[in-house]
């Protein structure tokens, strides 16, 4: 994840975005969870 903090109209603004490495890790996590669910349903 990447976090960007700034101010807009004297109010704090925090933006969080998923990096490519984070996206890849999340996809791997979803695949692992999918396998776990598939095994539980058998």
Residue, then its C-alpha position, 0 to 999 in steps of 0.5 A: x500500500x502507498x499512503x499520500x497525505x496532504x491538505x485541501x482547503x485546510x483539511x487533511x486528506x489521506x489517500x491510500x492506494x494498492x501498489x503492484x506488489x500489494x495487488x499481487x499479494x492480494x491476488x495470491x491471498x484470494x487464490x489461497x482462500x479459494x483453494x481453502x473454501x474448495x477443500x472445505x466443500x469436498 
